[in-house]
Amino acid sequence: MSVQTLLFMGAAVAGVLAWRRATAALADAKATANAQVAELRAYLDRLAITVDEPARVLRRGTMAVDDVMTDVRDAMGTVRNSVGSVASVVTGPRTALALGLWRGIHAWRKRRAAQRLAATATSEL
């Protein structure tokens, strides 16, 4: 029985030592994992800063393109309105009257020039 008691006491001491070693190993593993998580967090923070700058540039570029497209739309609307205004002016009755008057004056000037040329040619003979 004394041998059993000694074996049992030895097993108990070995169990306590194993428990302490397992607790120390677990604490060490936890510390290592926390260090790795902290390192990963620092890496992700650096990565986020690196990605944020191109994202800001892309956002500014997108806003600039949006502004340009708005300006183009406004310009196209202005051109459309201008073309409509020019078309209404060109096809209006005042324009037709002015074109008719201009053609009449032009024809009258041609006829007078021809008459003067004929009068000059007749007087030289």
Helices and strands as residue ranges (DSSP letters): H 2-90, H 93-124
